[in-house]
Amino acid sequence: MTNSTFRRFLLGCALLAGCAAPGIAFCQSRIGLTAYADCTFSDGLMAVQTDPLPEGITSRPVETDDGIRHIDLRDGLRIMFAYPLTDFYANVKAERLPAEKFDALKKDLMANFDHMAHGNTINASVQSPMNGFEVHGLDREKLEGGVLGIYLLFRESDSTVRQ
């Protein structure tokens, strides 16, 4: 697994974001989020597990240098990607934030991103904006906690974030 492979994966998902996933019956609010669930790649990478935001969950905590913040959620999906007969390759969280709180929640998510960037990280050269998304990314020099790279994609037009 290389950082350039992961960046190609990220670009592919960004291209699909916002498209309806044909044949998948989700509520209207999930249409833009389900595009990931139908995502496949020429090298065999594909979505192998999709989990909706559990009923009753309306926020999630994130750690920042200044303490825990809570990110309010309107909707969300977790999509796990893998190559055939291998362990998971990527864990994508596609979330819809309350539009009226988007800017404040984005600041909290960026504070969490900065908190995770301490230590074992190298700079990632990420082109932003990319297909309508504001993109922030970091790569680690070595695998830590099962994570090699972390990317945040914000799209204000539909109050969504992908991580």
DSSP file (Angstrom, degrees, kcal/mol; ACC not computed):
  #  RESIDUE AA STRUCTURE BP1 BP2  ACC     N-H-->O    O-->H-N    N-H-->O    O-->H-N    TCO  KAPPA ALPHA  PHI   PSI    X-CA   Y-CA   Z-CA
    1    1 A M              0   0    0      0, 0.0     2,-0.3     0, 0.0     3,-0.0   0.000 360.0 360.0 360.0 120.4    0.0    0.0    0.0
    2    2 A T     >  -     0   0    0      1,-0.1     4,-2.0     0, 0.0     5,-0.2  -0.768 360.0-119.4-112.8 160.4    1.6    3.2   -1.1
    3    3 A N  H  > S+     0   0    0     -2,-0.3     4,-2.3     1,-0.2     5,-0.1   0.862 115.4  54.9 -64.0 -35.0    0.6    6.8   -0.5
    4    4 A S  H  > S+     0   0    0      2,-0.2     4,-1.9     1,-0.2    -1,-0.2   0.877 106.7  51.2 -68.0 -35.0    0.1    7.4   -4.2
    5    5 A T  H  > S+     0   0    0      2,-0.2     4,-2.0     1,-0.2    -2,-0.2   0.916 110.6  48.9 -63.7 -42.7   -2.3    4.4   -4.4
    6    6 A F  H  X S+     0   0    0     -4,-2.0     4,-2.6     1,-0.2    -2,-0.2   0.888 108.6  52.8 -65.6 -38.2   -4.3    5.9   -1.5
    7    7 A R  H  X S+     0   0    0     -4,-2.3     4,-2.5     2,-0.2    -1,-0.2   0.884 107.8  51.3 -64.8 -37.3   -4.4    9.3   -3.2
    8    8 A R  H  X S+     0   0    0     -4,-1.9     4,-2.4     2,-0.2    -1,-0.2   0.899 110.2  50.1 -64.6 -38.9   -5.8    7.7   -6.4
    9    9 A F  H  X S+     0   0    0     -4,-2.0     4,-2.3     2,-0.2    -2,-0.2   0.934 110.4  49.9 -60.7 -46.7   -8.4    6.0   -4.2
   10   10 A L  H  X S+     0   0    0     -4,-2.6     4,-2.3     1,-0.2    -2,-0.2   0.910 110.9  48.9 -59.3 -45.0   -9.2    9.4   -2.6
   11   11 A L  H  X S+     0   0    0     -4,-2.5     4,-2.2     2,-0.2    -1,-0.2   0.910 109.7  52.3 -63.1 -43.1   -9.5   11.0   -6.1
   12   12 A G  H  X S+     0   0    0     -4,-2.4     4,-1.4     1,-0.2    -2,-0.2   0.910 111.3  46.3 -60.2 -43.0  -11.8    8.3   -7.3
   13   13 A C  H  X S+     0   0    0     -4,-2.3     4,-1.5     1,-0.2    -1,-0.2   0.884 110.0  53.6 -67.7 -38.0  -14.1    8.6   -4.4
   14   14 A A  H  < S+     0   0    0     -4,-2.3    -1,-0.2     1,-0.2    -2,-0.2   0.875 106.3  53.7 -64.6 -35.6  -14.2   12.4   -4.7
   15   15 A L  H  < S+     0   0    0     -4,-2.2    -1,-0.2     1,-0.2    -2,-0.2   0.875 112.5  43.9 -64.7 -36.0  -15.2   12.0   -8.3
   16   16 A L  H >< S+     0   0    0     -4,-1.4     3,-2.1    -5,-0.2    -1,-0.2   0.691  86.2 115.0 -82.8 -18.9  -18.1    9.8   -7.3
   17   17 A A  T 3< S+     0   0    0     -4,-1.5    16,-0.1     1,-0.3     3,-0.1  -0.231  78.4  21.5 -59.1 136.5  -19.3   11.9   -4.4
   18   18 A G  T 3  S+     0   0    0     14,-1.4     2,-0.3     1,-0.3    -1,-0.3   0.300  94.5 117.4  91.4  -9.5  -22.7   13.4   -4.9
   19   19 A C  S <  S-     0   0    0     -3,-2.1    -1,-0.3    13,-0.3     2,-0.2  -0.678  70.8-111.3 -89.3 145.7  -23.8   10.9   -7.5
   20   20 A A        -     0   0    0     -2,-0.3    12,-0.1    -3,-0.1    11,-0.1  -0.523  26.5-125.4 -72.1 140.9  -26.8    8.7   -6.8
   21   21 A A    >   -     0   0    0     10,-0.3     3,-1.5    -2,-0.2    14,-0.1  -0.806  29.9-126.3 -88.5 113.2  -25.9    5.1   -6.4
   22   22 A P  T 3  S+     0   0    0      0, 0.0     3,-0.1     0, 0.0    -1,-0.0  -0.292  86.8  14.2 -63.6 140.9  -28.1    3.1   -8.8
   23   23 A G  T 3  S+     0   0    0      1,-0.2     2,-0.6     0, 0.0    -2,-0.0   0.500  95.4 115.0  79.5   3.9  -30.1    0.3   -7.4
   24   24 A I    <   -     0   0    0     -3,-1.5     2,-1.2     2,-0.0    -1,-0.2  -0.937  55.1-150.8-112.3 121.6  -29.7    1.3   -3.8
   25   25 A A        +     0   0    0     -2,-0.6     2,-0.3    -3,-0.1     3,-0.0  -0.708  36.6 147.1 -95.4  89.0  -32.8    2.4   -1.9
   26   26 A F        -     0   0    0     -2,-1.2     5,-0.1     1,-0.1    -2,-0.0  -0.771  55.7 -86.4-112.4 162.3  -31.7    4.8    0.7
   27   27 A C    >   -     0   0    0     -2,-0.3     3,-2.2     1,-0.1     4,-0.5  -0.282  47.5-101.8 -64.2 157.8  -33.7    7.8    2.0
   28   28 A Q  G >  S+     0   0    0      1,-0.3     3,-1.4     2,-0.2     4,-0.4   0.819 119.4  62.3 -52.8 -37.0  -33.2   11.0    0.1
   29   29 A S  G 3  S+     0   0    0      1,-0.3    -1,-0.3     2,-0.1     4,-0.2   0.722 103.2  51.0 -65.9 -18.5  -30.8   12.5    2.6
   30   30 A R  G X> S+     0   0    0     -3,-2.2     4,-2.4     1,-0.2     3,-0.6   0.516  78.2  98.9 -94.9  -5.2  -28.3    9.7    1.9
   31   31 A I  H <> S+     0   0    0     -3,-1.4     4,-0.5    -4,-0.5   -10,-0.3   0.910  88.6  42.3 -50.8 -50.7  -28.3    9.9   -1.9
   32   32 A G  H 34 S+     0   0    0     -4,-0.4   -14,-1.4     1,-0.2     3,-0.3   0.787 115.9  50.5 -67.3 -26.8  -25.0   11.9   -1.9
   33   33 A L  H X4 S+     0   0    0     -3,-0.6     3,-1.0    -4,-0.2     4,-0.3   0.802 100.2  62.3 -80.9 -29.4  -23.5    9.7    0.8
   34   34 A T  H >X S+     0   0    0     -4,-2.4     3,-0.9     1,-0.2     4,-0.8   0.596  75.9  88.8 -77.2  -9.4  -24.3    6.4   -0.9
   35   35 A A  G >< S+     0   0    0     -4,-0.5     3,-0.8    -3,-0.3    -1,-0.2   0.862  85.7  56.9 -54.9 -33.9  -22.1    7.1   -4.0
   36   36 A Y  G X4 S+     0   0    0     -3,-1.0     3,-1.8     1,-0.2    -1,-0.3   0.859  96.5  62.1 -64.3 -35.6  -19.2    5.5   -2.1
   37   37 A A  G <4 S+     0   0    0     -3,-0.9    -1,-0.2    -4,-0.3    -2,-0.2   0.721 106.6  45.1 -66.2 -20.8  -21.1    2.3   -1.5
   38   38 A D  G << S+     0   0    0     -3,-0.8     2,-0.4    -4,-0.8    -1,-0.3   0.229  87.0 124.7-103.8  11.6  -21.2    1.7   -5.3
   39   39 A C    <   +     0   0    0     -3,-1.8     8,-1.3   -18,-0.0     2,-0.3  -0.606  29.9 165.2 -81.5 123.0  -17.6    2.7   -5.8
   40   40 A T  B     -A   46   0A   0     -2,-0.4     2,-0.3     6,-0.2     6,-0.2  -0.939  19.6-148.4-131.9 159.5  -15.3    0.1   -7.6
   41   41 A F    >   -     0   0    0      4,-2.0     3,-2.0    -2,-0.3   -32,-0.0  -0.894  26.9-114.6-129.0 155.7  -11.9    0.5   -9.1
   42   42 A S  T 3  S+     0   0    0     -2,-0.3    -1,-0.1     1,-0.3     0, 0.0   0.720 113.3  60.0 -63.5 -21.8  -10.2   -1.2  -12.1
   43   43 A D  T 3  S-     0   0    0      2,-0.1    -1,-0.3     1,-0.0     3,-0.1   0.364 124.3 -97.7 -90.2   7.9   -7.6   -2.8   -9.8
   44   44 A G  S <  S+     0   0    0     -3,-2.0    -2,-0.1     1,-0.3     2,-0.1   0.273  75.8 142.0  99.9 -11.5  -10.3   -4.7   -7.8
   45   45 A L        +     0   0    0     38,-0.1    -4,-2.0    36,-0.1    -1,-0.3  -0.440  25.7 158.3 -63.8 134.2  -10.7   -2.3   -4.9
   46   46 A M  E     -AB  40  82A   0     36,-2.0    36,-2.2    -6,-0.2     2,-0.4  -0.990  49.0 -88.3-154.9 161.3  -14.4   -2.2   -3.9
   47   47 A A  E     + B   0  81A   0     -8,-1.3    34,-0.3    -2,-0.3     3,-0.1  -0.587  41.4 171.0 -70.2 126.1  -16.8   -1.3   -1.1
   48   48 A V  E     +     0   0A   0     32,-3.0     2,-0.3    -2,-0.4    33,-0.2   0.528  63.1  26.8-115.9 -11.3  -17.2   -4.5    1.0
   49   49 A Q  E     - B   0  80A   0     31,-1.3    31,-3.0     2,-0.0     2,-0.4  -0.955  57.6-173.2-154.7 132.9  -19.2   -3.2    4.0
   50   50 A T  E     - B   0  79A   0     -2,-0.3    29,-0.2    29,-0.2   -16,-0.0  -0.993   5.3-176.4-130.3 125.7  -21.5   -0.3    4.4
   51   51 A D  E     - B   0  78A   0     27,-2.8    27,-2.7    -2,-0.4     2,-0.1  -0.980  17.2-140.4-124.3 122.6  -22.9    0.7    7.8
   52   52 A P  E     - B   0  77A   0      0, 0.0    25,-0.3     0, 0.0     3,-0.1  -0.354  42.5 -81.9 -72.5 160.7  -25.4    3.5    8.3
   53   53 A L        -     0   0    0     23,-2.4    23,-0.1     1,-0.1     3,-0.1  -0.465  61.0-104.4 -57.3 125.5  -25.2    5.9   11.2
   54   54 A P    >   -     0   0    0      0, 0.0     3,-2.0     0, 0.0    -1,-0.1  -0.240  41.8 -93.8 -58.7 143.3  -26.8    4.0   14.1
   55   55 A E  T 3  S+     0   0    0      1,-0.3     3,-0.1    -3,-0.1     0, 0.0  -0.293 111.3  23.4 -57.6 136.9  -30.3    5.1   15.0
   56   56 A G  T 3  S+     0   0    0      1,-0.3     2,-0.6    -3,-0.1    -1,-0.3   0.239  88.9 121.7  90.4 -13.2  -30.3    7.7   17.8
   57   57 A I    <   +     0   0    0     -3,-2.0    -1,-0.3     1,-0.1     3,-0.1  -0.748  23.8 160.3 -85.1 121.3  -26.7    8.8   17.2
   58   58 A T        +     0   0    0     -2,-0.6    15,-3.2     1,-0.2     2,-0.3   0.386  61.5  17.4-121.4  -1.0  -26.7   12.5   16.6
   59   59 A S  E     -H   72   0B   0     13,-0.3    13,-0.2    15,-0.0    -1,-0.2  -0.980  57.4-148.6-159.6 166.8  -23.0   13.4   17.3
   60   60 A R  E     -H   71   0B   0     11,-1.6    11,-3.2    -2,-0.3     2,-0.2  -0.995  24.4-118.0-140.7 145.9  -19.6   11.9   17.7
   61   61 A P  E     -H   70   0B   0      0, 0.0     2,-0.3     0, 0.0     9,-0.2  -0.559  25.5-171.2 -82.9 147.7  -16.7   13.0   19.9
   62   62 A V  E     -H   69   0B   0      7,-2.8     7,-2.8    -2,-0.2     2,-0.4  -0.990  20.4-126.1-133.1 145.8  -13.3   14.2   18.4
   63   63 A E  E     +H   68   0B   0     -2,-0.3     2,-0.3     5,-0.2     5,-0.2  -0.751  30.9 173.4 -93.7 136.0  -10.1   14.9   20.4
   64   64 A T  E >   -H   67   0B   0      3,-1.5     3,-1.6    -2,-0.4    48,-0.1  -0.804  49.8 -99.6-128.3 172.2   -8.3   18.2   19.9
   65   65 A D  T 3  S+     0   0    0     46,-0.4     3,-0.1    -2,-0.3    47,-0.1   0.760 126.1  49.9 -63.0 -23.4   -5.4   19.8   21.7
   66   66 A D  T 3  S-     0   0    0      1,-0.4    -1,-0.3    45,-0.0     2,-0.2   0.245 124.7 -89.1 -99.9  11.4   -7.9   21.8   23.7
   67   67 A G  E <   -H   64   0B   0     -3,-1.6    -3,-1.5     2,-0.0    -1,-0.4  -0.645  68.8 -21.8 114.5-172.0  -10.0   18.8   24.7
   68   68 A I  E     -H   63   0B   0     -2,-0.2     2,-0.3    -5,-0.2    -5,-0.2  -0.545  52.4-171.7 -79.6 136.2  -13.0   16.8   23.4
   69   69 A R  E     -H   62   0B   0     -7,-2.8    -7,-2.8    -2,-0.3     2,-0.5  -0.895  17.6-132.6-120.0 155.2  -15.4   18.4   20.9
   70   70 A H  E     -H   61   0B   0     -2,-0.3     2,-0.7    -9,-0.2    38,-0.1  -0.945  10.1-150.0-114.1 128.2  -18.7   17.0   19.6
   71   71 A I  E     -H   60   0B   0    -11,-3.2   -11,-1.6    -2,-0.5     2,-0.2  -0.858  16.1-138.3 -98.5 114.0  -19.5   16.9   15.9
   72   72 A D  E     -H   59   0B   0     -2,-0.7     2,-0.4   -13,-0.2   -13,-0.3  -0.500  21.6-159.1 -71.1 138.7  -23.3   17.1   15.3
   73   73 A L        -     0   0    0    -15,-3.2    24,-0.2    -2,-0.2     3,-0.1  -0.963  28.1-178.3-125.4 137.5  -24.4   14.7   12.6
   74   74 A R  S    S-     0   0    0     22,-3.5     2,-0.3     1,-0.4    23,-0.2   0.717  81.0 -14.5 -95.0 -31.4  -27.6   14.8   10.4
   75   75 A D  E     - C   0  96A   0     21,-1.3    21,-2.4   -17,-0.1    -1,-0.4  -0.974  66.1-179.8-163.7 161.6  -26.6   11.5    8.6
   76   76 A G  E     - C   0  95A   0     -2,-0.3   -23,-2.4    19,-0.2     2,-0.3  -0.962  12.9-164.1-169.9 153.2  -23.7    9.3    8.1
   77   77 A L  E     -BC  52  94A   0     17,-2.4    17,-2.6    -2,-0.3     2,-0.5  -0.989  11.7-150.9-136.3 144.6  -22.3    6.1    6.5
   78   78 A R  E     -BC  51  93A   0    -27,-2.7   -27,-2.8    -2,-0.3     2,-0.5  -0.987  18.2-170.9-113.3 124.5  -19.2    4.1    7.1
   79   79 A I  E     -BC  50  92A   0     13,-2.9    13,-2.9    -2,-0.5     2,-0.5  -0.968   7.6-156.7-119.6 124.8  -17.9    2.4    4.0
   80   80 A M  E     -BC  49  91A   0    -31,-3.0   -32,-3.0    -2,-0.5   -31,-1.3  -0.872   9.6-160.3-102.4 130.5  -15.1   -0.2    4.3
   81   81 A F  E     +BC  47  90A   0      9,-3.1     8,-3.5    -2,-0.5     9,-1.4  -0.840  16.7 162.4-109.9 146.6  -13.1   -0.8    1.1
   82   82 A A  E     -BC  46  88A   0    -36,-2.2   -36,-2.0    -2,-0.3     6,-0.1  -0.986  37.0-115.9-154.5 158.5  -10.9   -3.9    0.4
   83   83 A Y    >   -     0   0    0      4,-0.6     3,-1.6    -2,-0.3   -38,-0.1  -0.664  61.4 -74.4 -87.1 155.1   -9.2   -5.8   -2.3
   84   84 A P  T 3  S+     0   0    0      0, 0.0    -1,-0.1     0, 0.0     3,-0.1  -0.237 115.9   2.6 -54.0 135.2  -10.5   -9.3   -2.9
   85   85 A L  T 3  S+     0   0    0      1,-0.2     2,-0.3    -3,-0.1    -3,-0.0   0.743 112.3 103.2  61.0  29.2   -9.4  -11.8   -0.3
   86   86 A T  S <  S-     0   0    0     -3,-1.6    -1,-0.2     1,-0.1     3,-0.1  -0.833  76.0 -93.0-130.5 171.2   -7.6   -9.2    1.8
   87   87 A D        -     0   0    0     -2,-0.3    -4,-0.6     1,-0.2    -1,-0.1  -0.228  67.5 -61.6 -72.6 171.3   -8.1   -7.2    5.0
   88   88 A F  E     -C   82   0A   0     -6,-0.1    -6,-0.3     1,-0.1    -1,-0.2  -0.245  44.8-172.4 -57.6 142.9   -9.7   -3.8    4.9
   89   89 A Y  E     +     0   0A   0     -8,-3.5     2,-0.3     1,-0.4    -7,-0.2   0.762  66.8  13.1-104.2 -40.7   -7.8   -1.1    2.9
   90   90 A A  E     -C   81   0A   0     -9,-1.4    -9,-3.1    57,-0.0     2,-0.5  -0.999  53.8-155.1-145.5 143.4   -9.7    2.1    3.6
   91   91 A N  E     -C   80   0A   0     -2,-0.3     2,-0.5   -11,-0.2   -11,-0.2  -0.971  20.2-169.5-117.9 111.8  -12.4    3.2    6.1
   92   92 A V  E     -C   79   0A   0    -13,-2.9   -13,-2.9    -2,-0.5     2,-0.6  -0.905   9.7-163.1-109.7 126.7  -14.4    6.1    4.8
   93   93 A K  E     -C   78   0A   0     -2,-0.5    70,-2.3   -15,-0.2     2,-0.6  -0.943   6.5-170.0-105.1 117.4  -16.8    8.1    6.9
   94   94 A A  E     +CD  77 162A   0    -17,-2.6   -17,-2.4    -2,-0.6     2,-0.4  -0.943  16.2 176.5-107.2 119.9  -19.2   10.1    4.8
   95   95 A E  E     -CD  76 161A   0     66,-2.9    66,-2.3    -2,-0.6     2,-0.5  -0.952  28.5-146.0-131.1 143.7  -21.2   12.5    7.1
   96   96 A R  E     -CD  75 160A   0    -21,-2.4   -22,-3.5    -2,-0.4   -21,-1.3  -0.944  23.3-159.6-106.0 124.3  -23.8   15.2    6.6
   97   97 A L        -     0   0    0     62,-3.4     2,-0.3    -2,-0.5   -24,-0.2  -0.639  34.6 -86.4 -98.4 156.4  -23.4   18.0    9.1
   98   98 A P    >   -     0   0    0      0, 0.0     3,-1.6     0, 0.0     4,-0.5  -0.491  37.1-138.6 -61.2 125.6  -26.1   20.5   10.1
   99   99 A A  G >  S+     0   0    0      1,-0.3     3,-1.0    -2,-0.3     4,-0.3   0.857 100.6  57.1 -56.8 -38.4  -25.8   23.3    7.5
  100  100 A E  G 3  S+     0   0    0      1,-0.2    -1,-0.3     2,-0.1     4,-0.1   0.665 115.9  36.3 -70.6 -14.8  -26.3   26.1   10.1
  101  101 A K  G <> S+     0   0    0     -3,-1.6     4,-2.7     2,-0.1     5,-0.3   0.286  83.8 111.3-114.8   7.0  -23.3   24.7   12.1
  102  102 A F  H <> S+     0   0    0     -3,-1.0     4,-2.6    -4,-0.5     5,-0.2   0.890  77.6  47.3 -54.0 -49.2  -21.1   23.7    9.2
  103  103 A D  H  > S+     0   0    0     -4,-0.3     4,-1.8     1,-0.2    -1,-0.2   0.912 115.2  44.9 -62.2 -44.3  -18.4   26.3    9.7
  104  104 A A  H  > S+     0   0    0      2,-0.2     4,-1.8     1,-0.2    -1,-0.2   0.904 115.2  47.6 -67.0 -41.6  -18.0   25.8   13.4
  105  105 A L  H  X S+     0   0    0     -4,-2.7     4,-2.5     1,-0.2    -2,-0.2   0.862 108.1  55.9 -68.9 -34.9  -18.0   22.0   13.1
  106  106 A K  H  X S+     0   0    0     -4,-2.6     4,-2.5    -5,-0.3    -1,-0.2   0.910 105.9  51.6 -61.7 -41.6  -15.5   22.2   10.3
  107  107 A K  H  X S+     0   0    0     -4,-1.8     4,-2.1     2,-0.2    -2,-0.2   0.907 110.4  48.6 -60.8 -42.0  -13.2   24.2   12.7
  108  108 A D  H  X S+     0   0    0     -4,-1.8     4,-1.9     2,-0.2    -2,-0.2   0.903 111.2  49.5 -65.7 -40.5  -13.6   21.4   15.3
  109  109 A L  H  X S+     0   0    0     -4,-2.5     4,-2.3     1,-0.2    -2,-0.2   0.879 111.1  49.6 -65.8 -37.3  -12.8   18.7   12.7
  110  110 A M  H  X S+     0   0    0     -4,-2.5     4,-2.7     2,-0.2    -2,-0.2   0.868 108.2  53.2 -68.4 -35.6   -9.7   20.6   11.6
  111  111 A A  H  X S+     0   0    0     -4,-2.1     4,-1.9     2,-0.2   -46,-0.4   0.882 110.4  48.0 -64.3 -37.5   -8.6   21.0   15.2
  112  112 A N  H  X S+     0   0    0     -4,-1.9     4,-2.2     2,-0.2    -2,-0.2   0.907 110.7  51.2 -66.1 -42.5   -9.0   17.2   15.5
  113  113 A F  H  X S+     0   0    0     -4,-2.3     4,-1.2     1,-0.2    -2,-0.2   0.921 110.6  48.2 -59.8 -46.3   -7.0   16.8   12.2
  114  114 A D  H  < S+     0   0    0     -4,-2.7     4,-0.4     1,-0.2     3,-0.2   0.878 109.4  53.8 -62.5 -38.1   -4.2   19.0   13.6
  115  115 A H  H >< S+     0   0    0     -4,-1.9     3,-1.0     1,-0.2    -1,-0.2   0.903 109.1  48.0 -62.8 -42.3   -4.2   17.0   16.9
  116  116 A M  H 3< S+     0   0    0     -4,-2.2    -1,-0.2     1,-0.2    -2,-0.2   0.723 101.1  67.8 -70.9 -20.7   -3.7   13.7   14.9
  117  117 A A  T 3< S+     0   0    0     -4,-1.2    -1,-0.2    -3,-0.2    -2,-0.2   0.582  73.6 110.6 -78.7  -9.4   -0.9   15.3   12.9
  118  118 A H  S <  S-     0   0    0     -3,-1.0     2,-0.6    -4,-0.4    -3,-0.0  -0.412  82.3 -10.4 -66.1 137.4    1.5   15.6   15.8
  119  119 A G  S    S+     0   0    0      1,-0.1     2,-2.9    -2,-0.1    -2,-0.0  -0.676 120.9  45.0  90.4-118.5    4.5   13.2   15.7
  120  120 A N  S    S+     0   0    0     -2,-0.6    21,-0.5    20,-0.1    22,-0.4  -0.286  87.9 113.4 -72.0  59.2    4.7   10.5   13.2
  121  121 A T  E     -E  140   0A   0     -2,-2.9     2,-0.3    19,-0.2    19,-0.3  -0.953  44.5-162.5-133.9 153.6    3.6   12.4   10.1
  122  122 A I  E     -E  139   0A   0     17,-3.3    17,-1.4    -2,-0.3     2,-0.1  -0.888  39.9 -91.2-122.9 159.2    5.0   13.6    6.8
  123  123 A N  E     -E  138   0A   0     -2,-0.3     2,-0.5    15,-0.1    15,-0.1  -0.445  35.7-149.3 -70.6 142.5    3.6   16.3    4.6
  124  124 A A        -     0   0    0     13,-0.6     2,-1.0    -2,-0.1    13,-0.2  -0.935  10.5-136.1-110.2 134.6    1.2   15.2    1.9
  125  125 A S        +     0   0    0     -2,-0.5     2,-0.4     2,-0.0    13,-0.1  -0.806  36.5 171.3 -92.0 107.8    1.0   17.1   -1.3
  126  126 A V        -     0   0    0     -2,-1.0     2,-0.5    11,-0.1    11,-0.1  -0.953  31.7-130.9-120.4 132.1   -2.7   17.3   -1.9
  127  127 A Q        -     0   0    0     -2,-0.4    -2,-0.0     9,-0.0     9,-0.0  -0.723  33.1-141.3 -82.9 124.0   -4.4   19.4   -4.5
  128  128 A S  S    S+     0   0    0     -2,-0.5     6,-0.1     1,-0.1     2,-0.1  -1.000  77.0  36.8-136.8 136.5   -7.2   21.5   -3.1
  129  129 A P  S    S+     0   0    0      0, 0.0     2,-0.4     0, 0.0     5,-0.2   0.557  77.0 178.8 -74.8 158.4   -9.9   22.2   -4.1
  130  130 A M  B >   -I  133   0C   0      3,-2.5     3,-1.9    -2,-0.1    -2,-0.0  -0.963  66.8 -27.6-132.1 112.5  -10.5   18.8   -5.8
  131  131 A N  T 3  S-     0   0    0     -2,-0.4     3,-0.1     1,-0.3    -1,-0.1   0.858 128.9 -43.1  51.2  42.3  -13.8   18.2   -7.6
  132  132 A G  T 3  S+     0   0    0      1,-0.3     2,-0.4    25,-0.0    -1,-0.3   0.435 116.8 113.2  87.8  -1.1  -15.6   20.7   -5.4
  133  133 A F  B <   -I  130   0C   0     -3,-1.9    -3,-2.5    22,-0.1     2,-0.6  -0.831  64.6-135.4-105.5 142.2  -14.0   19.5   -2.2
  134  134 A E  E     - F   0 154A   0     20,-2.8    20,-2.7    -2,-0.4     2,-0.4  -0.872  36.7-155.6 -85.8 123.8  -11.7   21.4    0.1
  135  135 A V  E     + F   0 153A   0     -2,-0.6     2,-0.4    18,-0.2    18,-0.2  -0.877  23.4 176.4-116.1 135.6   -9.1   18.7    0.9
  136  136 A H  E     + F   0 152A   0     16,-2.4    16,-3.1    -2,-0.4     2,-0.3  -0.999  16.0 171.7-130.9 134.0   -6.7   18.2    3.8
  137  137 A G  E     - F   0 151A   0     -2,-0.4   -13,-0.6    14,-0.2     2,-0.3  -0.990  16.7-175.8-145.3 152.2   -4.4   15.2    4.1
  138  138 A L  E     -EF 123 150A   0     12,-2.3    12,-2.5    -2,-0.3     2,-0.4  -0.993   9.9-156.2-143.5 147.7   -1.6   13.8    6.0
  139  139 A D  E     -EF 122 149A   0    -17,-1.4   -17,-3.3    -2,-0.3     2,-0.3  -0.926  15.6-132.8-120.2 147.3    0.5   10.6    5.7
  140  140 A R  E     -E  121   0A   0      8,-3.3   -19,-0.2    -2,-0.4     3,-0.1  -0.718  13.0-132.5 -98.2 151.0    2.4    8.8    8.4
  141  141 A E  E    S+     0   0A   0    -21,-0.5     2,-0.3    -2,-0.3    -1,-0.1   0.787  93.4  14.1 -70.5 -26.9    5.9    7.6    8.0
  142  142 A K  E    S-     0   0A   0    -22,-0.4     2,-0.2     5,-0.1    -1,-0.2  -0.978  96.9 -83.9-145.5 156.9    4.9    4.3    9.5
  143  143 A L  E     +     0   0A   0     -2,-0.3     2,-0.4    -3,-0.1     5,-0.2  -0.416  48.8 179.5 -62.2 127.2    1.7    2.4   10.2
  144  144 A E  E >   - F   0 147A   0      3,-1.8     3,-1.5    -2,-0.2    -4,-0.0  -0.973  65.7 -12.2-137.5 119.5    0.3    3.5   13.5
  145  145 A G  T 3  S-     0   0    0     -2,-0.4     3,-0.1     1,-0.3    -1,-0.1   0.803 125.8 -59.3  63.1  28.3   -2.9    2.2   15.0
  146  146 A G  T 3  S+     0   0    0      1,-0.2     2,-0.5     2,-0.0    -1,-0.3   0.569 115.7 113.5  78.1   8.6   -3.8    0.7   11.7
  147  147 A V  E <   +F  144   0A   0     -3,-1.5    -3,-1.8     1,-0.1    -1,-0.2  -0.958  30.1 164.1-122.6 126.9   -3.7    4.1   10.0
  148  148 A L  E    S+     0   0A   0     -2,-0.5    -8,-3.3     1,-0.3     2,-0.3   0.739  73.6  16.7-103.7 -36.0   -1.2    5.2    7.4
  149  149 A G  E     -F  139   0A   0    -10,-0.2     2,-0.4   -28,-0.1    -1,-0.3  -0.988  57.3-161.0-141.0 149.6   -3.0    8.3    6.0
  150  150 A I  E     -F  138   0A   0    -12,-2.5   -12,-2.3    -2,-0.3     2,-0.4  -0.998  13.2-179.3-131.7 129.0   -5.9   10.5    7.0
  151  151 A Y  E     -F  137   0A   0     12,-0.4     2,-0.5    -2,-0.4   -14,-0.2  -0.989  11.6-161.2-131.3 137.8   -7.8   12.8    4.6
  152  152 A L  E     -F  136   0A   0    -16,-3.1   -16,-2.4    -2,-0.4     2,-0.5  -0.976   6.3-170.7-116.4 130.2  -10.6   15.2    5.3
  153  153 A L  E     -FG 135 162A   0      9,-2.6     9,-2.4    -2,-0.5     2,-0.4  -0.983   5.7-168.8-122.6 119.8  -12.8   16.4    2.4
  154  154 A F  E     -FG 134 161A   0    -20,-2.7   -20,-2.8    -2,-0.5     2,-0.4  -0.882  10.5-178.2-108.7 137.9  -15.2   19.2    3.0
  155  155 A R  E > > - G   0 160A   0      5,-2.5     5,-2.1    -2,-0.4     3,-0.9  -0.875   4.9-173.1-135.0 105.1  -18.0   20.3    0.7
  156  156 A E  G > 5S+     0   0    0     -2,-0.4     3,-1.0     1,-0.2    -1,-0.1   0.817  75.8  74.0 -66.0 -32.4  -20.0   23.2    1.9
  157  157 A S  G 3 5S+     0   0    0      1,-0.3    -1,-0.2   -25,-0.2   -58,-0.0   0.791 117.2  18.1 -57.7 -30.5  -22.6   23.1   -0.8
  158  158 A D  G < 5S-     0   0    0     -3,-0.9    -1,-0.3     2,-0.1    -2,-0.2   0.191 107.2-115.2-125.0  16.5  -24.2   20.0    0.7
  159  159 A S  T < 5 +     0   0    0     -3,-1.0   -62,-3.4    -4,-0.3     2,-0.3   0.867  66.5 144.9  56.3  42.3  -22.7   20.3    4.3
  160  160 A T  E   < -DG  96 155A   0     -5,-2.1    -5,-2.5   -64,-0.2     2,-0.3  -0.792  33.0-170.3-114.5 156.6  -20.8   17.1    3.9
  161  161 A V  E     -DG  95 154A   0    -66,-2.3   -66,-2.9    -2,-0.3     2,-0.4  -0.994   5.8-160.4-139.3 140.2  -17.5   15.8    5.1
  162  162 A R  E      DG  94 153A   0     -9,-2.4    -9,-2.6    -2,-0.3   -68,-0.2  -0.982 360.0 360.0-120.6 134.2  -15.6   12.7    4.2
  163  163 A Q              0   0    0    -70,-2.3   -12,-0.4    -2,-0.4   -69,-0.1   0.300 360.0 360.0-136.0 360.0  -12.9   11.3    6.4
